[in-house]
Amino acid sequence: MAIGRAATLYGFGTWHQRESEGANYFRYPDGEANWREVYPDGFRPVSIGENRDVAVVAGVRGQAGAWDYDASLNHGRNDFTFRLRDSLNASLGPGSPTRFRTGDYAFRQTLANLDLSRGFERGTAFHTAGTGLELRREDYETGAGDPASYAAGPFTDRPTGSQAGGGLTPQDEADLDRDVASVYVSLSSAFGERLTTDAALRYEDYSDFGGEATGKLAARYEFAPAFALRGAVSRNFRAPALAQSGYESTGTGYDAAGRLIQSRLLSVNNPIARALGATDLGPEQSTNASFGFTSRIGEHFDVSLDLFQIEIDDRVALSEAITGGALTDFIDREFGVPGVESVSFFVNAADTRTRGAELVANWRRPLAGGDLLLNGAWSYAKTDLRRIVETPAELAALDPDYVLFGVEERNTLTDAAPRTRGVLSGAWRTDRLNLLARATRHGSTRRVFDFGGGFEPEQTYGAKWQLDLEAELRLGDRWALAVGGLNVADAYADRSNEDIHYFGNLPYDVLSGVGSGGAYYYSRVRYRF
């Protein structure tokens, strides 16, 4: 909406609501987690997630003298409720509920932005200068579940809490917030038709982590109309998310002997975590560099190749799951909390270096009254560990074999994700119809597990292809209807071997690139206001 001759008022909002279900470990009829009076044949709990995401934006953009400005206010909120059905709190006996609300989660973010930019010439060069500031407020909350979801009932020989995820207790609840202020300046320059450069500097101040300056330099030089070199270096900063600092939860799983155990993810501020050597999380620092070329061959084909290196210091990751009798006895003795058999918490775990390459090619041309785009992409990335956090003295004192960041979590950072990924896609579009086909090759992965006592089984999972399809029909100017599918060929990863499939309960690796759910189909209705 125009305001006067040089300003425009704008606004928009989004609303998203989703409910999802997922299966969990099967509980056997005669297991401690079951009561035959309730489930004669055993049971498999079903997780239910209820997610709502809402955002609104309002702003004004226009021109004041030689400067273009854009001022906006943004607010977003995400609410998530976790529930269970077909479950049981065995410690409550046969009268236990079978449905539970295990916790509520909310994240809110409010941003106020002001951006200014202007273009100007100096000799044969044209420059675009920009500056701006941002004020941001972040809030993170978690709420306790139903009392029955975390209760320790009178049947002390049975596991406590709802099966497939004990509820958040009042002691688990988190209520965190912080304020962030930032300011930036940038300069983009075109020196004739061949050379362009970009420079940017940003300063951010966090109420919980202090201030940090980051910056970027980039350049592109076109040797010929069909070939150009490009490169960039940058220094970046990422403060730990509020959830990484404050989230806590209780869950159930299987140990190496196939027995159900209680595990806890603790915040670094939890007294138990502190007693085990946890410290305040620090921000991550990264240095990035890339160099490559892009080329346009004829009217229909273009290709680019980029090499990159990313170094991250003080990378935030989850610690190993600390287990064993020494841990259980310590927590019971020092804090009066019995039955905790596994604990983990976030740490500034490691310094890493990732090196890789990305090749992208596009071929486009008109076809049958529409536009056809064929795309091919291939990427390679290898991550190495340059430094590992030492095991705290408090943890080593409990058991010299305890390791804060061991083979499992190291494997998660280095080899659990495919080093290579290839994508072949084709899209055909007209004024009314969009068709998309995409084939993705997820490279091989290697997984390593630590079950204690020196038993560290591993397995290499082979590369897998995934086929995705979608068709969208536009019905007039506002409505659009789409149907599609992900992994329509119903591909699955290799089955895990008997050393690591947890007695058949996890036949597929949870970190598989192709997933473990097989084919997924969907429909979508879109209305444009």
Phi and psi in degrees as a GROMACS rama.xvg file:
@    title "Ramachandran Plot"
@    xaxis  label "Phi"
@    yaxis  label "Psi"
@TYPE xy
-73.3045  140.313  ALA-2
-122.283  104.698  ILE-3
68.4675  -150.975  GLY-4
-98.4917  -16.9684  ARG-5
-127.597  15.2694  ALA-6
-141.632  151.853  ALA-7
-135.28  129.976  THR-8
-94.0019  133.568  LEU-9
-136.795  161.814  TYR-10
-168.991  152.056  GLY-11
-161.891  166.137  PHE-12
-149.667  159.029  GLY-13
-132.803  149.71  THR-14
-141.74  129.724  TRP-15
-136.979  129.044  HIS-16
-128.402  130.845  GLN-17
-146.131  141.174  ARG-18
-125.354  130.544  GLU-19
-131.228  154.678  SER-20
-128.804  147.717  GLU-21
-146.654  144.18  GLY-22
-85.7688  154.453  ALA-23
-123.606  -175.09  ASN-24
-54.4954  145.542  TYR-25
-80.1161  134.832  PHE-26
-100.145  123.69  ARG-27
-75.3741  153.412  TYR-28
-55.3182  -41.1521  PRO-29
-98.1546  9.92272  ASP-30
-74.7565  161.354  GLY-31
-63.8663  -22.7925  GLU-32
-81.2333  -4.56462  ALA-33
-120.334  154.163  ASN-34
-119.519  120.286  TRP-35
-60.7186  -26.3894  ARG-36
-62.4777  -26.1013  GLU-37
-97.4584  -48.7261  VAL-38
-127.947  87.4769  TYR-39
-57.8472  -30.6776  PRO-40
-107.765  18.2991  ASP-41
83.8752  -179.55  GLY-42
-155.357  155.792  PHE-43
-122.796  106.589  ARG-44
-62.4314  148.827  PRO-45
-114.873  123.776  VAL-46
-84.7649  138.564  SER-47
-124.758  124.598  ILE-48
-113.312  127.643  GLY-49
-113.59  114.653  GLU-50
-122.669  131.219  ASN-51
-129.481  130.092  ARG-52
-129.384  123.996  ASP-53
-131.431  137.983  VAL-54
-145.744  143.59  ALA-55
-134.748  143.445  VAL-56
-135.52  135.47  VAL-57
-139.742  142.292  ALA-58
-166.296  177.87  GLY-59
-138.371  134.803  VAL-60
-129.349  148.844  ARG-61
-178.554  -157.015  GLY-62
-133.834  134.156  GLN-63
-128.287  104.229  ALA-64
65.0798  -127.295  GLY-65
-86.4  -3.14783  ALA-66
-103.51  138.378  TRP-67
-93.0905  139.471  ASP-68
-130.799  154.878  TYR-69
-146.721  111.706  ASP-70
-114.651  132.133  ALA-71
-145.26  157.624  SER-72
-126.518  124.371  LEU-73
-123  136.743  ASN-74
-137.779  131.394  HIS-75
-135.72  150.29  GLY-76
-144.164  136.908  ARG-77
-124.431  128.004  ASN-78
-121.491  133.348  ASP-79
-134.275  129.315  PHE-80
-116.97  129.336  THR-81
-104.672  127.845  PHE-82
-128.77  165.966  ARG-83
-135.548  142.476  LEU-84
-130.654  165.188  ARG-85
55.8208  39.4677  ASP-86
-119.842  -167.753  SER-87
-169.34  141.964  LEU-88
-104.014  96.0087  ASN-89
-60.3456  -28.9539  ALA-90
-68.3783  -15.9148  SER-91
-86.8594  -6.9139  LEU-92
87.2841  -173.055  GLY-93
-61.8667  -18.0335  PRO-94
-84.9062  6.95408  GLY-95
-62.0693  144.179  SER-96
-60.3686  158.238  PRO-97
-112.198  -2.78455  THR-98
-126.379  140.056  ARG-99
-141.935  148.051  PHE-100
-102.101  118.071  ARG-101
-98.8594  -9.78006  THR-102
167.828  156.404  GLY-103
-121.889  143.064  ASP-104
-134.672  139.034  TYR-105
-143.811  138.167  ALA-106
-133.268  130.603  PHE-107
-125.812  144.241  ARG-108
-143.547  130.463  GLN-109
-124.964  129.742  THR-110
-128.265  137.624  LEU-111
-118.074  122.311  ALA-112
-122.341  144.952  ASN-113
-137.439  119.421  LEU-114
-119.555  134.834  ASP-115
-125.421  139.867  LEU-116
-150.943  153.119  SER-117
-157.145  150.177  ARG-118
-107.248  149.141  GLY-119
-156.573  158.385  PHE-120
-109.654  144.305  GLU-121
-136.685  106.028  ARG-122
65.2337  -126.4  GLY-123
-91.8229  1.37052  THR-124
-100.57  146.587  ALA-125
-116.736  132.091  PHE-126
-122.17  148.179  HIS-127
-123.919  116.384  THR-128
-101.395  143.943  ALA-129
-140.409  150.334  GLY-130
-153.118  162.088  THR-131
-179.538  172.845  GLY-132
-142.802  157.294  LEU-133
-141.48  136.578  GLU-134
-117.089  128.263  LEU-135
-132.214  138.22  ARG-136
-120.763  128.627  ARG-137
-122.148  137.463  GLU-138
-133.555  135.545  ASP-139
-133.683  129.02  TYR-140
-136.488  146.822  GLU-141
-129.214  146.916  THR-142
-122.786  148.093  GLY-143
-66.034  153.972  ALA-144
-84.253  -173.21  GLY-145
-58.0065  142.681  ASP-146
-53.5878  -35.498  PRO-147
-67.6132  -19.8713  ALA-148
-76.1558  -18.3253  SER-149
-126.6  2.23749  TYR-150
-66.7937  146.186  ALA-151
-102.669  103.899  ALA-152
-82.2275  -173.805  GLY-153
-72.0021  -16.4235  PRO-154
-89.2397  87.2434  PHE-155
-72.7827  -10.5446  THR-156
-89.5446  4.98071  ASP-157
-116.2  152.253  ARG-158
-64.9455  144.056  PRO-159
-92.0274  160.269  THR-160
82.1369  158.682  GLY-161
-65.3643  136.882  SER-162
-68.2329  141.041  GLN-163
80.7216  20.9497  ALA-164
136.298  95.844  GLY-165
-62.7263  146.619  GLY-166
-68.6339  156.655  GLY-167
-64.484  133.198  LEU-168
-89.7318  165.998  THR-169
-55.9465  -30.9489  PRO-170
-72.2904  -20.5498  GLN-171
-81.2305  -16.2982  ASP-172
-61.0016  142.108  GLU-173
-125.543  145.852  ALA-174
-146.474  94.2231  ASP-175
-121.105  150.725  LEU-176
-153.002  160.263  ASP-177
-158.155  160.545  ARG-178
-116.488  141.348  ASP-179
-131.35  131.375  VAL-180
-122.798  138.121  ALA-181
-145.859  153.805  SER-182
-140.929  146.458  VAL-183
-142.07  157.562  TYR-184
-135.017  146.692  VAL-185
-146.152  156.312  SER-186
-145.625  118.588  LEU-187
-110.953  133.526  SER-188
-133.148  142.842  SER-189
-121.504  113.014  ALA-190
-98.266  87.5638  PHE-191
75.5433  -154.423  GLY-192
-95.4091  -7.41947  GLU-193
-105.888  -35.3297  ARG-194
-113.057  127.848  LEU-195
-128.955  147.331  THR-196
-136.377  155.573  THR-197
-137.385  136.137  ASP-198
-137.808  139.464  ALA-199
-148.023  145.974  ALA-200
-136.892  133.609  LEU-201
-135.112  140.709  ARG-202
-123.852  129.042  TYR-203
-122.552  141.199  GLU-204
-126.51  117.934  ASP-205
-101.07  136.923  TYR-206
-66.0233  -20.5107  SER-207
-109.183  -9.0954  ASP-208
-130.577  -2.67303  PHE-209
83.9395  -166.357  GLY-210
-104.373  156.864  GLY-211
-156.279  139.094  GLU-212
-101.911  138.501  ALA-213
-131.297  161.229  THR-214
-158.222  167.769  GLY-215
-148.819  141.346  LYS-216
-129.51  133.08  LEU-217
-144.262  150.915  ALA-218
-148.199  151.913  ALA-219
-139.077  128.571  ARG-220
-124.929  123.397  TYR-221
-98.0664  103.976  GLU-222
-67.56  -36.8857  PHE-223
-146.289  163.586  ALA-224
-55.3787  -21.1326  PRO-225
-111.824  8.36048  ALA-226
-150.587  133.895  PHE-227
-145.907  145.858  ALA-228
-101.719  148.689  LEU-229
-146.18  152.085  ARG-230
-159.175  160.29  GLY-231
-155.995  148.156  ALA-232
-133.103  145.684  VAL-233
-153.44  156.946  SER-234
-125.057  124.362  ARG-235
-126.604  166.034  ASN-236
-142.425  134.143  PHE-237
-136.614  118  ARG-238
-78.3631  144.232  ALA-239
-56.0392  141.879  PRO-240
-65.0494  154.199  ALA-241
-59.1619  -35.783  LEU-242
-65.1149  -36.6928  ALA-243
-65.8802  -31.1494  GLN-244
-82.3775  -31.8155  SER-245
-122.107  -6.77615  GLY-246
-74.5581  139.52  TYR-247
-136.709  149.285  GLU-248
-157.814  163.747  SER-249
-126.793  135.883  THR-250
-140.999  172.707  GLY-251
-121.558  151.906  THR-252
-163.679  -166.829  GLY-253
-114.108  139.82  TYR-254
-89.6085  -177.538  ASP-255
-63.3536  -20.8041  ALA-256
-92.3912  5.10689  ALA-257
83.8074  11.9715  GLY-258
-94.9699  144.053  ARG-259
-69.701  137.321  LEU-260
-130.814  157.988  ILE-261
-96.2842  129.999  GLN-262
-127.444  151.02  SER-263
-131.87  134.417  ARG-264
-100.688  119.156  LEU-265
-107.039  149.92  LEU-266
-75.682  158.472  SER-267
-68.5247  -13.0647  VAL-268
-91.4942  -6.33459  ASN-269
-67.1803  135.466  ASN-270
-57.1962  -34.2701  PRO-271
-65.6038  -45.8727  ILE-272
-61.8347  -40.8267  ALA-273
-61.454  -40.0432  ARG-274
-67.8458  -19.8564  ALA-275
-94.6891  1.81926  LEU-276
106.907  7.80398  GLY-277
-67.1498  145.848  ALA-278
-130.253  166.926  THR-279
-56.6097  139.097  ASP-280
-72.8108  141.617  LEU-281
-106.912  164.708  GLY-282
-72.9469  155.631  PRO-283
-86.5655  143.236  GLU-284
-121.267  135.186  GLN-285
-133.648  148.417  SER-286
-123.212  125.508  THR-287
-121.79  141.774  ASN-288
-143.073  139.816  ALA-289
-144.594  150.93  SER-290
-151.083  136.985  PHE-291
-171.738  -168.108  GLY-292
-139.13  159.942  PHE-293
-136.045  143.243  THR-294
-142.419  140.719  SER-295
-114.858  120.187  ARG-296
-113.022  107.903  ILE-297
72.6142  -162.396  GLY-298
-90.3106  -15.5563  GLU-299
-113.935  -16.0086  HIS-300
-123.988  136.759  PHE-301
-140.486  152.402  ASP-302
-144.946  148.082  VAL-303
-143.008  149.061  SER-304
-137.916  128.026  LEU-305
-129.974  136.654  ASP-306
-105.447  142.79  LEU-307
-144.124  157.761  PHE-308
-140.987  132.063  GLN-309
-127.866  118.418  ILE-310
-109.251  126.607  GLU-311
-121.268  123.863  ILE-312
-100.234  144.015  ASP-313
58.2481  44.0433  ASP-314
-63.7112  130.656  ARG-315
-82.7787  128.211  VAL-316
-150.862  166.426  ALA-317
-80.7285  139.331  LEU-318
-69.0949  170.927  SER-319
-61.7783  154.923  GLU-320
-73.7316  111.65  ALA-321
-85.9239  118.651  ILE-322
-130.964  174  THR-323
117.626  163.927  GLY-324
-61.9535  -35.1029  GLY-325
-62.11  -39.7637  ALA-326
-66.892  -49.4287  LEU-327
-58.5957  -45.7308  THR-328
-64.7941  -40.0427  ASP-329
-62.8095  -46.9557  PHE-330
-67.0392  -38.0858  ILE-331
-66.5951  -42.8263  ASP-332
-71.4056  -44.3727  ARG-333
-88.0698  -27.004  GLU-334
-124.405  -2.89012  PHE-335
66.7704  28.3955  GLY-336
-114.5  102.703  VAL-337
-85.0507  160.589  PRO-338
78.4966  9.07097  GLY-339
-84.0072  112.609  VAL-340
-106.505  -6.82563  GLU-341
-152.973  135.893  SER-342
-137.739  141.785  VAL-343
-146.763  159.284  SER-344
-157.097  161.294  PHE-345
-76.6722  144.816  PHE-346
-141.397  158.459  VAL-347
-78.8764  89.9403  ASN-348
-81.9375  -36.8937  ALA-349
-162.933  161.121  ALA-350
-101.894  130.774  ASP-351
-125.672  158.159  THR-352
-134.13  124.942  ARG-353
-114.407  125.776  THR-354
-121.441  140.869  ARG-355
-168.7  -171.387  GLY-356
-148.267  152.741  ALA-357
-138.386  126.551  GLU-358
-116.812  128.062  LEU-359
-132.818  133.088  VAL-360
-133.145  139.254  ALA-361
-130.019  139.366  ASN-362
-132.246  124.171  TRP-363
-136.328  145.387  ARG-364
-168.686  158.5  ARG-365
-67.0887  144.899  PRO-366
-155.132  124.432  LEU-367
50.8458  45.2638  ALA-368
80.4252  6.76507  GLY-369
-135.856  -170.042  GLY-370
-115.939  127.725  ASP-371
-105.431  131.403  LEU-372
-126.392  120.131  LEU-373
-107.69  131.484  LEU-374
-130.513  139.234  ASN-375
-131.698  134.074  GLY-376
-139.906  142.197  ALA-377
-140.092  136.296  TRP-378
-136.548  150.661  SER-379
-137.271  133.188  TYR-380
-147.283  129.787  ALA-381
-125.042  125.472  LYS-382
-107.033  129.149  THR-383
-116.741  148.784  ASP-384
-91.3133  126.334  LEU-385
-102.107  -22.5053  ARG-386
-156.813  142.099  ARG-387
-121.404  138.913  ILE-388
-64.1555  140.345  VAL-389
-77.6102  151.917  GLU-390
-70.0366  128.263  THR-391
-62.2067  150.729  PRO-392
-61.728  -34.3033  ALA-393
-61.9105  -38.6474  GLU-394
-75.762  -42.2506  LEU-395
-63.2605  -29.2779  ALA-396
-67.3772  -28.7943  ALA-397
-70.772  -42.707  LEU-398
-159.445  120.622  ASP-399
-60.1174  -18.7794  PRO-400
-84.1952  -9.28909  ASP-401
-67.5597  138.063  TYR-402
-128.968  129.636  VAL-403
-72.3081  -39.8214  LEU-404
-135.991  93.6219  PHE-405
-106.94  -153.974  GLY-406
-65.1936  -35.6468  VAL-407
-65.723  -50.4656  GLU-408
-72.972  -30.3131  GLU-409
-63.1658  -42.0793  ARG-410
-62.1384  -36.5941  ASN-411
-61.0116  -37.3718  THR-412
-78.4003  -27.5199  LEU-413
-107.276  -50.8678  THR-414
-121.962  -2.68602  ASP-415
-76.2622  -20.616  ALA-416
-103.175  148.141  ALA-417
-60.0709  136.369  PRO-418
-75.6385  -28.5312  ARG-419
-119.258  147.34  THR-420
-148.423  131.819  ARG-421
-123.532  143.312  GLY-422
-134.436  130.076  VAL-423
-120.906  123.455  LEU-424
-139.084  154.432  SER-425
-137.381  132.845  GLY-426
-131.647  133.054  ALA-427
-124.938  126.738  TRP-428
-130.526  138.757  ARG-429
-127.33  -173.826  THR-430
-66.0336  -22.9589  ASP-431
-114.905  -25.6148  ARG-432
-131.607  135.692  LEU-433
-120.984  129.737  ASN-434
-123.304  137.022  LEU-435
-137.312  133.921  LEU-436
-133.256  133.418  ALA-437
-141.211  126.997  ARG-438
-114.542  126.124  ALA-439
-120.079  131.298  THR-440
-105.821  113.165  ARG-441
-89.9368  123.375  HIS-442
-68.0621  175.527  GLY-443
-71.484  157.736  SER-444
-135.233  159.323  THR-445
-126.424  128.774  ARG-446
-117.584  139.301  ARG-447
-127.873  137.998  VAL-448
-126.655  151.233  PHE-449
-122.492  106.349  ASP-450
-101.484  13.4967  PHE-451
84.3843  162.297  GLY-452
64.551  23.1815  GLY-453
81.281  2.93235  GLY-454
-87.862  105.813  PHE-455
-128.401  73.5694  GLU-456
-68.2188  154.507  PRO-457
-143.034  163.539  GLU-458
-153.428  141.223  GLN-459
-101.294  126.153  THR-460
-100.496  131.507  TYR-461
-71.7493  163.752  GLY-462
-65.0926  148.83  ALA-463
-137.195  148.369  LYS-464
-100.42  145.554  TRP-465
-130.623  131.829  GLN-466
-113.976  126.008  LEU-467
-119.366  141.063  ASP-468
-135.727  145.478  LEU-469
-153.217  142.655  GLU-470
-130.86  130  ALA-471
-125.757  130.381  GLU-472
-115.014  124.768  LEU-473
-89.4236  125.986  ARG-474
-106.238  87.2651  LEU-475
82.659  -160.274  GLY-476
-84.207  -18.7641  ASP-477
-115.591  -34.0723  ARG-478
-98.3196  145.278  TRP-479
-145.645  139.452  ALA-480
-122.451  130.742  LEU-481
-131.66  146.909  ALA-482
-132.341  147.658  VAL-483
-168.37  -179.61  GLY-484
-153.87  145.177  GLY-485
-107.059  135.073  LEU-486
56.6109  49.5808  ASN-487
-66.9361  -18.6056  VAL-488
-81.2191  0.473132  ALA-489
59.1623  46.1811  ASP-490
-79.3599  145.512  ALA-491
-127.767  154.344  TYR-492
-69.6264  166.03  ALA-493
-57.5496  146.952  ASP-494
-71.4607  141.708  ARG-495
-69.8583  148.03  SER-496
-76.5302  171.615  ASN-497
-66.7374  -17.6086  GLU-498
-74.1448  -23.5709  ASP-499
-130.073  6.5575  ILE-500
-91.4065  12.6293  HIS-501
51.2487  55.8143  TYR-502
57.5601  38.0969  PHE-503
83.4508  -4.81358  GLY-504
-75.184  -24.4176  ASN-505
-125.559  77.0332  LEU-506
-67.5546  -22.7821  PRO-507
-122.574  144.73  TYR-508
-66.1651  135.16  ASP-509
-70.301  -16.7372  VAL-510
-101.714  14.6305  LEU-511
-60.673  136.517  SER-512
-62.7883  -34.8587  GLY-513
-86.8477  -3.13051  VAL-514
81.0124  -178.79  GLY-515
-128.931  14.4116  SER-516
-105.983  0.0043045  GLY-517
70.7321  -152.106  GLY-518
-69.7616  147.33  ALA-519
-136.93  125.801  TYR-520
-116.587  151.019  TYR-521
-150.871  162.181  TYR-522
-131.953  155.125  SER-523
-144.89  133.459  ARG-524
-115.137  129.805  VAL-525
-125.167  135.887  ARG-526
-126.007  125.29  TYR-527
-100.81  120.817  ARG-528
